[in-house]
Amino acid sequence: MIRVGIVEDNQILLKSMEQLFAQTDDIQCVASVKNLLNVVSVFQKAKPDIVIMDIGLPDISGIEGVRTLKNNFDNIQILMFTVFEDDEKIFEAIREGASGYLLKKTRPQEIIDAIRELDQGGSPMSPSVARRVIQYFQGGSQLKEEDFQLTTREKEILFSLVDGLSYKKIADKYYLSVHTIRKHISNIYEKLHVHSKSQAVARILNSQNNK
């Protein structure tokens, strides 16, 4: 069972997601809040595996919420769920530690699929968001061999992670075993001096911004 927490100030949308998860056998909503004022204490009790986070929250933004959760919980993964699809919001959420980014126009079944994908090691993104991330790298900010000493295969796998593919899908894409993909990803993390998918993406984004 995947334990999910929701941070969403739109009451109608919040109830809709609660109902959606109630009808899903392998996903359970264990907590839902309208703002971030008591989010740490609420989630300490509820212990969600994944948090669906809005960005445009009252008082404290969802970007700050990502930072707060990452500072207080080692294992929670965060899926942004928002109307914002501009580059600044996307990259800021990723830098702070978000592992996925969906737009609120995403269909219910795609939300379910994204949660499952995130739980299985993927980094789900709405297609338009994934395209923006890829275009960012391709628009004159491509990785060079000397940047992090990544091999061609490692860069391919890193971009596949950015594109939201799970370990299994990456393995299928390159005709490799999941074990081999995990080994490549371990090498990528070591070279980037990070410990997770979101940190790896953030490391690359920050390096490109500093150029």
Secondary structure as the mmCIF struct_conf table of DSSP 4:
data_model
#
loop_
_struct_conf.conf_type_id
_struct_conf.id
_struct_conf.beg_label_comp_id
_struct_conf.beg_label_asym_id
_struct_conf.beg_label_seq_id
_struct_conf.end_label_comp_id
_struct_conf.end_label_asym_id
_struct_conf.end_label_seq_id
STRN STRN1 ILE A 2 VAL A 7
BEND BEND1 ASP A 9 ASP A 9
HELX_RH_AL_P HELX_RH_AL_P1 GLN A 11 ALA A 22
TURN_TY1_P TURN_TY1_P1 GLN A 23 GLN A 23
TURN_TY1_P TURN_TY1_P2 ASP A 25 ASP A 26
STRN STRN2 ILE A 27 VAL A 33
BEND BEND2 LYS A 34 LEU A 36
TURN_TY1_P TURN_TY1_P3 LEU A 37 ASN A 38
HELX_RH_AL_P HELX_RH_AL_P2 VAL A 39 ALA A 46
BEND BEND3 ASP A 49 ASP A 49
STRN STRN3 ILE A 50 MET A 53
BEND BEND4 ILE A 55 GLY A 56
BEND BEND5 PRO A 58 ILE A 60
HELX_RH_AL_P HELX_RH_AL_P3 GLY A 62 ASN A 72
BEND BEND6 ASP A 74 ASN A 75
STRN STRN4 GLN A 77 THR A 82
BEND BEND7 VAL A 83 VAL A 83
BEND BEND8 ASP A 86 ASP A 86
HELX_RH_AL_P HELX_RH_AL_P4 ASP A 87 GLU A 96
TURN_TY1_P TURN_TY1_P4 GLY A 97 GLY A 97
STRN STRN5 GLY A 100 LEU A 103
TURN_TY1_P TURN_TY1_P5 LYS A 104 LYS A 105
BEND BEND9 THR A 106 THR A 106
HELX_RH_AL_P HELX_RH_AL_P5 PRO A 108 ASP A 119
TURN_TY1_P TURN_TY1_P6 GLN A 120 GLY A 121
STRN STRN6 MET A 125 MET A 125
HELX_RH_AL_P HELX_RH_AL_P6 PRO A 127 GLN A 138
TURN_TY1_P TURN_TY1_P7 GLY A 139 GLY A 140
HELX_RH_AL_P HELX_RH_AL_P7 GLU A 145 PHE A 148
HELX_RH_AL_P HELX_RH_AL_P8 THR A 152 VAL A 162
TURN_TY1_P TURN_TY1_P8 ASP A 163 GLY A 164
HELX_RH_AL_P HELX_RH_AL_P9 TYR A 167 LYS A 173
TURN_TY1_P TURN_TY1_P9 TYR A 174 TYR A 175
HELX_RH_AL_P HELX_RH_AL_P10 VAL A 178 LEU A 192
TURN_TY1_P TURN_TY1_P10 HIS A 193 HIS A 193
BEND BEND10 HIS A 195 SER A 196
HELX_RH_AL_P HELX_RH_AL_P11 LYS A 197 ASN A 209
TURN_TY1_P TURN_TY1_P11 ASN A 210 ASN A 210
#
